[in-house]
Amino acid sequence: MNASWLQRLVTSTLRGYPNNAHLKELEKAPENLYLFKADEPDHDTLTAAVEGCEGIFHLATPAVPEDKIVDPEEDLMADVMNKNDRLVRHRRP
């Protein structure tokens, strides 16, 4: 699990939930691991995953073909940072 060392409670989004079902078999997973099927480009699918979270550790690697990336910072990081900012603003009371 990518972020299991960061916190005791892990909330994660997955692209292919059935392919990752083995994660629910990890020790203490039933009470400490919450998995959400989400599509990163679709902001609405991510809001449920961050509901109640105190912080976001974005550890995913974008699944974008290399020939489609012109400027990595602009094409990948700017989009991720904008999405995370919107999610954090959504979470704030």
Biopython code that builds the backbone (N, CA, C, O; Angstrom):
import numpy as np
from Bio.PDB.StructureBuilder import StructureBuilder

atoms = [
    (1, "MET", "N", (0.853, -1.175, 0.000)),
    (1, "MET", "CA", (0.000, 0.000, 0.000)),
    (1, "MET", "C", (0.891, 1.228, 0.000)),
    (1, "MET", "O", (1.727, 1.375, 0.892)),
    (2, "ASN", "N", (0.743, 2.081, -0.941)),
    (2, "ASN", "CA", (1.596, 3.250, -1.099)),
    (2, "ASN", "C", (1.719, 4.114, 0.138)),
    (2, "ASN", "O", (2.832, 4.465, 0.530)),
    (3, "ALA", "N", (0.615, 4.464, 0.760)),
    (3, "ALA", "CA", (0.643, 5.454, 1.832)),
    (3, "ALA", "C", (0.439, 4.854, 3.213)),
    (3, "ALA", "O", (0.185, 5.595, 4.163)),
    (4, "SER", "N", (0.540, 3.542, 3.359)),
    (4, "SER", "CA", (0.214, 2.927, 4.644)),
    (4, "SER", "C", (1.109, 3.418, 5.766)),
    (4, "SER", "O", (0.687, 3.396, 6.922)),
    (5, "TRP", "N", (2.317, 3.856, 5.480)),
    (5, "TRP", "CA", (3.211, 4.336, 6.535)),
    (5, "TRP", "C", (2.911, 5.775, 6.927)),
    (5, "TRP", "O", (3.408, 6.240, 7.953)),
    (6, "LEU", "N", (2.124, 6.485, 6.155)),
    (6, "LEU", "CA", (1.839, 7.885, 6.436)),
    (6, "LEU", "C", (0.808, 8.084, 7.542)),
    (6, "LEU", "O", (0.846, 9.084, 8.259)),
    (7, "GLN", "N", (-0.088, 7.156, 7.674)),
    (7, "GLN", "CA", (-1.157, 7.324, 8.648)),
    (7, "GLN", "C", (-1.765, 5.975, 8.983)),
    (7, "GLN", "O", (-1.556, 4.996, 8.266)),
    (8, "ARG", "N", (-2.505, 5.924, 10.056)),
    (8, "ARG", "CA", (-3.150, 4.682, 10.461)),
    (8, "ARG", "C", (-4.392, 4.387, 9.640)),
    (8, "ARG", "O", (-4.745, 3.228, 9.424)),
    (9, "LEU", "N", (-5.039, 5.425, 9.190)),
    (9, "LEU", "CA", (-6.254, 5.269, 8.406)),
    (9, "LEU", "C", (-5.957, 5.700, 6.982)),
    (9, "LEU", "O", (-5.518, 6.828, 6.755)),
    (10, "VAL", "N", (-6.189, 4.822, 6.028)),
    (10, "VAL", "CA", (-5.871, 5.113, 4.633)),
    (10, "VAL", "C", (-7.152, 5.127, 3.815)),
    (10, "VAL", "O", (-7.947, 4.188, 3.851)),
    (11, "THR", "N", (-7.326, 6.199, 3.089)),
    (11, "THR", "CA", (-8.410, 6.307, 2.121)),
    (11, "THR", "C", (-7.742, 6.397, 0.764)),
    (11, "THR", "O", (-6.846, 7.216, 0.559)),
    (12, "SER", "N", (-8.173, 5.560, -0.160)),
    (12, "SER", "CA", (-7.508, 5.532, -1.453)),
    (12, "SER", "C", (-8.529, 5.433, -2.575)),
    (12, "SER", "O", (-9.623, 4.896, -2.401)),
    (13, "THR", "N", (-8.148, 5.959, -3.721)),
    (13, "THR", "CA", (-8.958, 5.797, -4.920)),
    (13, "THR", "C", (-8.264, 4.787, -5.816)),
    (13, "THR", "O", (-7.038, 4.676, -5.816)),
    (14, "LEU", "N", (-9.055, 4.059, -6.574)),
    (14, "LEU", "CA", (-8.530, 3.014, -7.443)),
    (14, "LEU", "C", (-9.176, 3.111, -8.808)),
    (14, "LEU", "O", (-10.336, 3.504, -8.936)),
    (15, "ARG", "N", (-8.416, 2.751, -9.823)),
    (15, "ARG", "CA", (-8.983, 2.702, -11.171)),
    (15, "ARG", "C", (-9.693, 1.376, -11.406)),
    (15, "ARG", "O", (-10.783, 1.352, -11.976)),
    (16, "GLY", "N", (-9.092, 0.277, -10.976)),
    (16, "GLY", "CA", (-9.661, -1.046, -11.208)),
    (16, "GLY", "C", (-9.907, -1.784, -9.919)),
    (16, "GLY", "O", (-9.098, -2.623, -9.522)),
    (17, "TYR", "N", (-11.010, -1.490, -9.253)),
    (17, "TYR", "CA", (-11.268, -2.047, -7.926)),
    (17, "TYR", "C", (-11.148, -3.569, -7.868)),
    (17, "TYR", "O", (-10.485, -4.065, -6.958)),
    (18, "PRO", "N", (-11.751, -4.351, -8.789)),
    (18, "PRO", "CA", (-11.630, -5.811, -8.664)),
    (18, "PRO", "C", (-10.179, -6.292, -8.694)),
    (18, "PRO", "O", (-9.852, -7.295, -8.059)),
    (19, "ASN", "N", (-9.316, -5.599, -9.414)),
    (19, "ASN", "CA", (-7.909, -5.994, -9.485)),
    (19, "ASN", "C", (-7.160, -5.709, -8.192)),
    (19, "ASN", "O", (-6.053, -6.213, -7.997)),
    (20, "ASN", "N", (-7.741, -4.915, -7.315)),
    (20, "ASN", "CA", (-7.081, -4.538, -6.069)),
    (20, "ASN", "C", (-7.792, -5.080, -4.837)),
    (20, "ASN", "O", (-7.556, -4.609, -3.724)),
    (21, "ALA", "N", (-8.660, -6.064, -5.030)),
    (21, "ALA", "CA", (-9.442, -6.619, -3.922)),
    (21, "ALA", "C", (-8.549, -7.226, -2.841)),
    (21, "ALA", "O", (-8.952, -7.297, -1.680)),
    (22, "HIS", "N", (-7.345, -7.665, -3.206)),
    (22, "HIS", "CA", (-6.428, -8.259, -2.223)),
    (22, "HIS", "C", (-6.030, -7.265, -1.129)),
    (22, "HIS", "O", (-5.608, -7.677, -0.048)),
    (23, "LEU", "N", (-6.157, -5.966, -1.395)),
    (23, "LEU", "CA", (-5.808, -4.967, -0.385)),
    (23, "LEU", "C", (-6.716, -5.062, 0.835)),
    (23, "LEU", "O", (-6.292, -4.757, 1.950)),
    (24, "LYS", "N", (-7.966, -5.485, 0.631)),
    (24, "LYS", "CA", (-8.903, -5.619, 1.751)),
    (24, "LYS", "C", (-8.536, -6.791, 2.659)),
    (24, "LYS", "O", (-9.088, -6.918, 3.752)),
    (25, "GLU", "N", (-7.615, -7.646, 2.223)),
    (25, "GLU", "CA", (-7.184, -8.782, 3.028)),
    (25, "GLU", "C", (-5.990, -8.443, 3.919)),
    (25, "GLU", "O", (-5.573, -9.279, 4.721)),
    (26, "LEU", "N", (-5.435, -7.247, 3.800)),
    (26, "LEU", "CA", (-4.313, -6.835, 4.638)),
    (26, "LEU", "C", (-4.745, -6.736, 6.098)),
    (26, "LEU", "O", (-5.911, -6.476, 6.396)),
    (27, "GLU", "N", (-3.791, -6.946, 6.999)),
    (27, "GLU", "CA", (-4.081, -6.853, 8.427)),
    (27, "GLU", "C", (-4.681, -5.484, 8.760)),
    (27, "GLU", "O", (-4.151, -4.451, 8.349)),
    (28, "LYS", "N", (-5.754, -5.484, 9.483)),
    (28, "LYS", "CA", (-6.482, -4.288, 9.928)),
    (28, "LYS", "C", (-7.129, -3.496, 8.790)),
    (28, "LYS", "O", (-7.638, -2.398, 9.012)),
    (29, "ALA", "N", (-7.113, -4.040, 7.588)),
    (29, "ALA", "CA", (-7.731, -3.332, 6.462)),
    (29, "ALA", "C", (-9.229, -3.094, 6.650)),
    (29, "ALA", "O", (-9.716, -2.016, 6.310)),
    (30, "PRO", "N", (-9.978, -4.072, 7.183)),
    (30, "PRO", "CA", (-11.427, -3.833, 7.298)),
    (30, "PRO", "C", (-11.784, -2.575, 8.094)),
    (30, "PRO", "O", (-12.773, -1.913, 7.780)),
    (31, "GLU", "N", (-11.001, -2.239, 9.108)),
    (31, "GLU", "CA", (-11.330, -1.055, 9.900)),
    (31, "GLU", "C", (-10.491, 0.174, 9.547)),
    (31, "GLU", "O", (-10.822, 1.276, 9.987)),
    (32, "ASN", "N", (-9.420, 0.023, 8.769)),
    (32, "ASN", "CA", (-8.516, 1.145, 8.515)),
    (32, "ASN", "C", (-8.306, 1.499, 7.048)),
    (32, "ASN", "O", (-7.584, 2.451, 6.752)),
    (33, "LEU", "N", (-8.906, 0.771, 6.133)),
    (33, "LEU", "CA", (-8.669, 1.013, 4.708)),
    (33, "LEU", "C", (-10.004, 1.221, 4.004)),
    (33, "LEU", "O", (-10.865, 0.341, 4.010)),
    (34, "TYR", "N", (-10.163, 2.381, 3.404)),
    (34, "TYR", "CA", (-11.375, 2.698, 2.659)),
    (34, "TYR", "C", (-10.987, 2.949, 1.210)),
    (34, "TYR", "O", (-10.178, 3.830, 0.921)),
    (35, "LEU", "N", (-11.564, 2.174, 0.304)),
    (35, "LEU", "CA", (-11.236, 2.276, -1.111)),
    (35, "LEU", "C", (-12.430, 2.844, -1.876)),
    (35, "LEU", "O", (-13.576, 2.461, -1.640)),
    (36, "PHE", "N", (-12.141, 3.756, -2.789)),
    (36, "PHE", "CA", (-13.174, 4.379, -3.605)),
    (36, "PHE", "C", (-12.800, 4.226, -5.063)),
    (36, "PHE", "O", (-11.651, 4.458, -5.439)),
    (37, "LYS", "N", (-13.760, 3.837, -5.888)),
    (37, "LYS", "CA", (-13.525, 3.828, -7.324)),
    (37, "LYS", "C", (-13.659, 5.269, -7.794)),
    (37, "LYS", "O", (-14.688, 5.905, -7.567)),
    (38, "ALA", "N", (-12.638, 5.779, -8.437)),
    (38, "ALA", "CA", (-12.642, 7.181, -8.851)),
    (38, "ALA", "C", (-11.916, 7.343, -10.174)),
    (38, "ALA", "O", (-11.067, 6.534, -10.548)),
    (39, "ASP", "N", (-12.271, 8.398, -10.861)),
    (39, "ASP", "CA", (-11.637, 8.764, -12.118)),
    (39, "ASP", "C", (-11.011, 10.134, -11.900)),
    (39, "ASP", "O", (-11.726, 11.127, -11.768)),
    (40, "GLU", "N", (-9.686, 10.195, -11.860)),
    (40, "GLU", "CA", (-8.998, 11.434, -11.491)),
    (40, "GLU", "C", (-9.429, 12.658, -12.293)),
    (40, "GLU", "O", (-9.590, 13.726, -11.702)),
    (41, "PRO", "N", (-9.622, 12.558, -13.597)),
    (41, "PRO", "CA", (-10.046, 13.764, -14.317)),
    (41, "PRO", "C", (-11.450, 14.251, -13.932)),
    (41, "PRO", "O", (-11.802, 15.398, -14.206)),
    (42, "ASP", "N", (-12.252, 13.383, -13.299)),
    (42, "ASP", "CA", (-13.615, 13.754, -12.919)),
    (42, "ASP", "C", (-13.650, 14.152, -11.445)),
    (42, "ASP", "O", (-13.669, 13.290, -10.567)),
    (43, "HIS", "N", (-13.659, 15.450, -11.178)),
    (43, "HIS", "CA", (-13.620, 15.992, -9.819)),
    (43, "HIS", "C", (-14.707, 15.395, -8.929)),
    (43, "HIS", "O", (-14.453, 15.107, -7.760)),
    (44, "ASP", "N", (-15.897, 15.208, -9.456)),
    (44, "ASP", "CA", (-17.017, 14.718, -8.646)),
    (44, "ASP", "C", (-16.773, 13.323, -8.082)),
    (44, "ASP", "O", (-17.273, 13.009, -7.002)),
    (45, "THR", "N", (-16.019, 12.479, -8.781)),
    (45, "THR", "CA", (-15.768, 11.130, -8.264)),
    (45, "THR", "C", (-14.768, 11.145, -7.115)),
    (45, "THR", "O", (-14.667, 10.164, -6.379)),
    (46, "LEU", "N", (-14.034, 12.228, -6.945)),
    (46, "LEU", "CA", (-13.030, 12.304, -5.881)),
    (46, "LEU", "C", (-13.567, 12.892, -4.582)),
    (46, "LEU", "O", (-12.972, 12.677, -3.526)),
    (47, "THR", "N", (-14.661, 13.617, -4.631)),
    (47, "THR", "CA", (-15.132, 14.295, -3.423)),
    (47, "THR", "C", (-15.511, 13.321, -2.318)),
    (47, "THR", "O", (-15.253, 13.604, -1.148)),
    (48, "ALA", "N", (-16.112, 12.186, -2.646)),
    (48, "ALA", "CA", (-16.464, 11.197, -1.614)),
    (48, "ALA", "C", (-15.212, 10.642, -0.945)),
    (48, "ALA", "O", (-15.224, 10.358, 0.252)),
    (49, "ALA", "N", (-14.141, 10.488, -1.703)),
    (49, "ALA", "CA", (-12.904, 9.927, -1.152)),
    (49, "ALA", "C", (-12.235, 10.861, -0.155)),
    (49, "ALA", "O", (-11.543, 10.392, 0.749)),
    (50, "VAL", "N", (-12.420, 12.159, -0.293)),
    (50, "VAL", "CA", (-11.752, 13.102, 0.609)),
    (50, "VAL", "C", (-12.667, 13.620, 1.717)),
    (50, "VAL", "O", (-12.234, 14.390, 2.574)),
    (51, "GLU", "N", (-13.910, 13.205, 1.698)),
    (51, "GLU", "CA", (-14.850, 13.647, 2.736)),
    (51, "GLU", "C", (-14.324, 13.249, 4.112)),
    (51, "GLU", "O", (-14.104, 12.067, 4.376)),
    (52, "GLY", "N", (-14.125, 14.222, 4.978)),
    (52, "GLY", "CA", (-13.641, 13.969, 6.336)),
    (52, "GLY", "C", (-12.134, 13.849, 6.472)),
    (52, "GLY", "O", (-11.632, 13.651, 7.579)),
    (53, "CYS", "N", (-11.401, 13.963, 5.375)),
    (53, "CYS", "CA", (-9.936, 13.853, 5.434)),
    (53, "CYS", "C", (-9.325, 15.146, 5.973)),
    (53, "CYS", "O", (-9.838, 16.237, 5.725)),
    (54, "GLU", "N", (-8.240, 15.012, 6.702)),
    (54, "GLU", "CA", (-7.509, 16.169, 7.216)),
    (54, "GLU", "C", (-6.408, 16.604, 6.257)),
    (54, "GLU", "O", (-5.976, 17.756, 6.299)),
    (55, "GLY", "N", (-5.951, 15.708, 5.402)),
    (55, "GLY", "CA", (-4.882, 16.027, 4.458)),
    (55, "GLY", "C", (-4.941, 15.095, 3.268)),
    (55, "GLY", "O", (-5.582, 14.045, 3.317)),
    (56, "ILE", "N", (-4.269, 15.484, 2.198)),
    (56, "ILE", "CA", (-4.220, 14.681, 0.983)),
    (56, "ILE", "C", (-2.762, 14.444, 0.626)),
    (56, "ILE", "O", (-1.986, 15.390, 0.489)),
    (57, "PHE", "N", (-2.397, 13.188, 0.478)),
    (57, "PHE", "CA", (-1.072, 12.810, -0.017)),
    (57, "PHE", "C", (-1.298, 12.241, -1.408)),
    (57, "PHE", "O", (-1.773, 11.113, -1.546)),
    (58, "HIS", "N", (-0.969, 12.998, -2.426)),
    (58, "HIS", "CA", (-1.202, 12.563, -3.803)),
    (58, "HIS", "C", (0.022, 11.785, -4.262)),
    (58, "HIS", "O", (1.058, 12.371, -4.576)),
    (59, "LEU", "N", (-0.102, 10.454, -4.299)),
    (59, "LEU", "CA", (1.029, 9.591, -4.624)),
    (59, "LEU", "C", (0.866, 8.881, -5.954)),
    (59, "LEU", "O", (1.715, 8.073, -6.332)),
    (60, "ALA", "N", (-0.191, 9.163, -6.655)),
    (60, "ALA", "CA", (-0.460, 8.467, -7.906)),
    (60, "ALA", "C", (0.450, 8.953, -9.021)),
    (60, "ALA", "O", (0.906, 10.096, -9.032)),
    (61, "THR", "N", (0.695, 8.057, -9.948)),
    (61, "THR", "CA", (1.416, 8.404, -11.158)),
    (61, "THR", "C", (0.384, 8.482, -12.270)),
    (61, "THR", "O", (-0.352, 7.517, -12.474)),
    (62, "PRO", "N", (0.298, 9.570, -12.985)),
    (62, "PRO", "CA", (-0.700, 9.680, -14.044)),
    (62, "PRO", "C", (-0.502, 8.612, -15.114)),
    (62, "PRO", "O", (0.626, 8.300, -15.496)),
    (63, "ALA", "N", (-1.595, 8.066, -15.583)),
    (63, "ALA", "CA", (-1.544, 7.058, -16.642)),
    (63, "ALA", "C", (-1.796, 7.751, -17.978)),
    (63, "ALA", "O", (-2.841, 7.572, -18.603)),
    (64, "VAL", "N", (-0.823, 8.538, -18.393)),
    (64, "VAL", "CA", (-0.920, 9.296, -19.639)),
    (64, "VAL", "C", (0.221, 8.845, -20.546)),
    (64, "VAL", "O", (1.372, 8.812, -20.113)),
    (65, "PRO", "N", (-0.081, 8.498, -21.797)),
    (65, "PRO", "CA", (0.998, 8.104, -22.713)),
    (65, "PRO", "C", (2.040, 9.215, -22.850)),
    (65, "PRO", "O", (1.696, 10.392, -22.960)),
    (66, "GLU", "N", (3.315, 8.828, -22.841)),
    (66, "GLU", "CA", (4.416, 9.811, -22.901)),
    (66, "GLU", "C", (4.319, 10.742, -24.100)),
    (66, "GLU", "O", (4.635, 11.927, -23.996)),
    (67, "ASP", "N", (3.884, 10.212, -25.238)),
    (67, "ASP", "CA", (3.831, 11.059, -26.433)),
    (67, "ASP", "C", (2.737, 12.126, -26.352)),
    (67, "ASP", "O", (2.695, 13.025, -27.190)),
    (68, "LYS", "N", (1.860, 12.039, -25.364)),
    (68, "LYS", "CA", (0.801, 13.038, -25.171)),
    (68, "LYS", "C", (1.225, 14.147, -24.208)),
    (68, "LYS", "O", (0.524, 15.152, -24.081)),
    (69, "ILE", "N", (2.367, 13.979, -23.525)),
    (69, "ILE", "CA", (2.835, 14.962, -22.554)),
    (69, "ILE", "C", (3.836, 15.893, -23.224)),
    (69, "ILE", "O", (4.908, 15.457, -23.644)),
    (70, "VAL", "N", (3.495, 17.157, -23.324)),
    (70, "VAL", "CA", (4.388, 18.141, -23.931)),
    (70, "VAL", "C", (5.261, 18.766, -22.851)),
    (70, "VAL", "O", (6.486, 18.781, -22.971)),
    (71, "ASP", "N", (4.644, 19.275, -21.812)),
    (71, "ASP", "CA", (5.337, 19.905, -20.696)),
    (71, "ASP", "C", (4.860, 19.217, -19.414)),
    (71, "ASP", "O", (3.749, 19.486, -18.957)),
    (72, "PRO", "N", (5.681, 18.327, -18.817)),
    (72, "PRO", "CA", (5.235, 17.564, -17.645)),
    (72, "PRO", "C", (4.685, 18.428, -16.518)),
    (72, "PRO", "O", (3.667, 18.082, -15.919)),
    (73, "GLU", "N", (5.340, 19.545, -16.219)),
    (73, "GLU", "CA", (4.862, 20.388, -15.120)),
    (73, "GLU", "C", (3.491, 20.970, -15.441)),
    (73, "GLU", "O", (2.588, 20.959, -14.605)),
    (74, "GLU", "N", (3.352, 21.466, -16.635)),
    (74, "GLU", "CA", (2.076, 22.076, -17.024)),
    (74, "GLU", "C", (0.989, 21.027, -17.225)),
    (74, "GLU", "O", (-0.134, 21.197, -16.750)),
    (75, "ASP", "N", (1.315, 19.947, -17.923)),
    (75, "ASP", "CA", (0.304, 18.955, -18.279)),
    (75, "ASP", "C", (-0.122, 18.071, -17.113)),
    (75, "ASP", "O", (-1.282, 17.666, -17.047)),
    (76, "LEU", "N", (0.780, 17.764, -16.204)),
    (76, "LEU", "CA", (0.465, 16.833, -15.120)),
    (76, "LEU", "C", (0.315, 17.514, -13.773)),
    (76, "LEU", "O", (-0.745, 17.431, -13.153)),
    (77, "MET", "N", (1.356, 18.181, -13.314)),
    (77, "MET", "CA", (1.355, 18.728, -11.956)),
    (77, "MET", "C", (0.352, 19.865, -11.773)),
    (77, "MET", "O", (-0.317, 19.933, -10.741)),
    (78, "ALA", "N", (0.240, 20.742, -12.740)),
    (78, "ALA", "CA", (-0.702, 21.856, -12.592)),
    (78, "ALA", "C", (-2.120, 21.333, -12.429)),
    (78, "ALA", "O", (-2.879, 21.838, -11.602)),
    (79, "ASP", "N", (-2.479, 20.328, -13.210)),
    (79, "ASP", "CA", (-3.816, 19.750, -13.123)),
    (79, "ASP", "C", (-4.040, 19.083, -11.769)),
    (79, "ASP", "O", (-5.096, 19.254, -11.160)),
    (80, "VAL", "N", (-3.057, 18.326, -11.299)),
    (80, "VAL", "CA", (-3.157, 17.659, -9.996)),
    (80, "VAL", "C", (-3.296, 18.687, -8.885)),
    (80, "VAL", "O", (-4.145, 18.538, -8.006)),
    (81, "MET", "N", (-2.475, 19.723, -8.913)),
    (81, "MET", "CA", (-2.525, 20.736, -7.862)),
    (81, "MET", "C", (-3.863, 21.478, -7.872)),
    (81, "MET", "O", (-4.416, 21.768, -6.812)),
    (82, "ASN", "N", (-4.376, 21.781, -9.043)),
    (82, "ASN", "CA", (-5.677, 22.445, -9.123)),
    (82, "ASN", "C", (-6.782, 21.567, -8.559)),
    (82, "ASN", "O", (-7.653, 22.051, -7.836)),
    (83, "LYS", "N", (-6.755, 20.282, -8.882)),
    (83, "LYS", "CA", (-7.771, 19.365, -8.361)),
    (83, "LYS", "C", (-7.661, 19.250, -6.847)),
    (83, "LYS", "O", (-8.672, 19.302, -6.147)),
    (84, "ASN", "N", (-6.440, 19.093, -6.335)),
    (84, "ASN", "CA", (-6.268, 18.974, -4.887)),
    (84, "ASN", "C", (-6.737, 20.232, -4.178)),
    (84, "ASN", "O", (-7.353, 20.148, -3.116)),
    (85, "ASP", "N", (-6.457, 21.395, -4.747)),
    (85, "ASP", "CA", (-6.899, 22.648, -4.139)),
    (85, "ASP", "C", (-8.425, 22.707, -4.078)),
    (85, "ASP", "O", (-8.995, 23.112, -3.065)),
    (86, "ARG", "N", (-9.078, 22.305, -5.160)),
    (86, "ARG", "CA", (-10.550, 22.300, -5.169)),
    (86, "ARG", "C", (-11.090, 21.315, -4.141)),
    (86, "ARG", "O", (-12.085, 21.607, -3.477)),
    (87, "LEU", "N", (-10.453, 20.151, -3.994)),
    (87, "LEU", "CA", (-10.912, 19.158, -3.020)),
    (87, "LEU", "C", (-10.748, 19.667, -1.600)),
    (87, "LEU", "O", (-11.631, 19.470, -0.766)),
    (88, "VAL", "N", (-9.630, 20.317, -1.316)),
    (88, "VAL", "CA", (-9.403, 20.854, 0.025)),
    (88, "VAL", "C", (-10.427, 21.945, 0.320)),
    (88, "VAL", "O", (-10.988, 21.986, 1.415)),
    (89, "ARG", "N", (-10.677, 22.824, -0.644)),
    (89, "ARG", "CA", (-11.680, 23.870, -0.436)),
    (89, "ARG", "C", (-13.061, 23.266, -0.216)),
    (89, "ARG", "O", (-13.853, 23.795, 0.564)),
    (90, "HIS", "N", (-13.355, 22.160, -0.898)),
    (90, "HIS", "CA", (-14.632, 21.468, -0.720)),
    (90, "HIS", "C", (-14.751, 20.927, 0.701)),
    (90, "HIS", "O", (-15.840, 20.924, 1.273)),
    (91, "ARG", "N", (-13.664, 20.480, 1.260)),
    (91, "ARG", "CA", (-13.642, 19.848, 2.573)),
    (91, "ARG", "C", (-13.759, 20.860, 3.709)),
    (91, "ARG", "O", (-14.337, 20.549, 4.750)),
    (92, "ARG", "N", (-13.223, 22.058, 3.528)),
    (92, "ARG", "CA", (-13.216, 23.064, 4.597)),
    (92, "ARG", "C", (-14.639, 23.424, 5.006)),
    (92, "ARG", "O", (-15.520, 23.564, 4.158)),
    (93, "PRO", "N", (-14.861, 23.577, 6.334)),
    (93, "PRO", "CA", (-16.211, 23.924, 6.808)),
    (93, "PRO", "C", (-16.610, 25.340, 6.420)),
    (93, "PRO", "O", (-17.712, 25.782, 6.744)),
]
sb = StructureBuilder()
sb.init_structure("model")
sb.init_model(0)
sb.init_chain("A")
sb.init_seg("    ")
for serial, (resi, resn, name, xyz) in enumerate(atoms, 1):
    if name == "N":
        sb.init_residue(resn, " ", resi, " ")
    sb.init_atom(name, np.array(xyz, "f"), 0.0, 1.0, " ", f" {name:<3s}", serial, name[0])
structure = sb.get_structure()
